[in-house]
Amino acid sequence: MKQILVTILLASIFISTVRAQRSVSPATNSGCFRQSVQPIQRIPQLHSDMNADCIQGYTYLDSLCRCTFSWAHLDSMGNTILTPGALKPFMIFEYRMREYNADLLKEYQVAAGELNKEYCHNPAAVMDVVGNRMDAILGRHNKLSYLTHADLILHIRVTNVFSDFDSMASVPVHPLPLICVKASVIDTIKGLHFRNCDSRGSANCIAFDFSPLWQKQHGSDLILMGEDSLGRAMPCPDCYGTSSVQESKEYIVFLSSMLLDYNGTTSYYTYWPLKGYSLEGGIFPIDGDGNVLIPSNFFGYGTSLPLALFESDIRKDIDSMILH
């Protein structure tokens, strides 16, 4: 039945061909990793192995982005979402689209308006309408919002940590120091298709980076910081610092796919920890006894609990969102 539904959705949806040229976006970040991604070729770009909810999410988003609705109408529609029950279908759609392939969703958000002139609204802006309702109904720092917005949730063992600089960043300092991380993936809690960190295409390798000067609870990377008497950026108590990730140790990480640039033929991405929610900034250490450490008790599971129990609890929370 599920396969029949997916086939019907794929056959019935109107898939637009590319009608315009996508603009080149100059590089804004350099440093640790620039991983290539094949740009999307059609709007929306659907695949036969997508979950039915993922396909429905893209189908619905495609219909909202077209010129059928004014922005005022879309905003008004968003304001009719008043309860967690009314919000749930939209959370399912977003969760499944991110889970399937976050790079594909990001490409769609960034390029759809240029590739298809029948679009009057940017997909990212339409998703923000729902995101604003999520914040209003569940609260800005709600764990269900965090689970929805995360592109990847992984259990990793760090294999390599090194330092670099983003020579194109100027805030809070230039050049911006970076911590570069490569890790083996032990278990995947969220994420079906994601970039591997080496040229061999190893399915159990991930690479991500962050600045030690970024604040863990600040949603943006544009952070104002104090300076010492020599004009150097002062460390802040809630920043990542240089020891948030250490080699040979294990972590649960929440990651976000970040577009760096598009050169006309290839898009380049990296992963950042998903910050702006918990005090841990998306990086949760696993101690030598196998306990996941959550000092803030962000998820409500406790501040230290066995890995197996953490994964069981978080999967229960995810199921509470995505199961019909």
C-alpha positions, 0 to 999 in steps of 0.5 A, a space after each residue: 500500500 505504501 509503495 502504491 501511494 508513493 507511485 501515485 504521488 510521483 505520477 500525479 505531481 506536476 514536476 517543473 523543468 528548469 526554465 531559468 538560469 540559477 545565479 552564481 553565489 560567490 563564496 562566503 565561507 572558506 576553511 575546513 570543508 567545501 563538499 561538492 553537491 550536485 545542484 537540483 535539476 527540476 522543481 521539486 526533485 522527487 525520488 522513488 525511495 522517498 517516504 510518502 510524507 516526504 513526497 507530500 511535504 514537497 508537493 504541498 510546499 510546491 503548491 504554496 510557493 506558486 503564484 496561486 496564493 498571495 503572501 498575505 493569504 499564506 500568512 493568514 493561513 499560517 495564523 490558523 495553525 493554533 494547536 499542536 494537533 494542527 501543527 503536527 502535519 507540517 512538522 511531519 513534512 519538514 522532519 521527513 524532508 530534512 531526514 531524507 536529504 538535507 542538501 536536497 532541501 537546501 538546494 530547493 530552498 535556495 534555487 527554486 525561485 530562480 529555476 521556476 518562474 511560476 514560483 512567487 514565494 521562496 520555499 524557505 520563507 514559506 517554511 519560516 511561516 510554519 516555523 514561527 507558528 511552531 515557536 508560538 505554539 511549542 515555545 522557541 526552545 522546545 525539544 520537538 522543534 529542535 528534533 524537527 529542524 535538525 538535519 542530522 542526529 548522529 552518534 559519532 566517534 571523533 577521529 581527527 580534530 584540527 584548526 583552520 581559519 575562515 579567511 572570508 569571515 569578519 565577525 566577530 574577528 577576521 580571520 575567523 578561527 575554526 575547529 574542523 572535525 572528522 568522525 566515524 558514524 556509529 549510529 544514525 538517529 536522523 538522516 538517510 542521505 548525507 555527505 561523507 567526509 572522504 573521497 572513498 565514499 565511506 558511509 560511516 564518515 562525517 565532517 563538520 566545523 564550527 568556530 570556538 567563538 560562536 555562542 551555543 545558544 545564539 542562532 546566528 554566527 554573527 556574534 558581537 563579542 567584547 575585546 581585551 586591551 589589545 583588541 583581541 576577542 574575549 572568550 565567552 562563557 557560553 561559546 564552544 571554545 577549543 575543547 568542545 570536541 576531542 579526538 577518540 571521544 564519542 558524542 551525539 551531534 545535531 548537525 545542520 547542512 550549510 550552503 557555502 556557495 554555488 559556482 554555476 555548475 556545483 554547489 558547495 556545503 559543510 555541516 555546522 552544529 545546530 545551535 540556538 536551542 540548548 546550552 550544549 549547542 548540539 554537541 552532547 558528550 558521551 563519557 567513559 561509562 557510556 552516559 550521554 551528558 546533558 547538563 542543561 537537561 534540555 530533553 527532560 531525560 536527565 543530565 546523564 543517562 546511558 546511551 541506549 536509554 537516551 536513544 530510546 527516549 529520543 526515538 520515542 519523542 520522534 515517533 510522537 511527532 511523525 507517526 500518524 
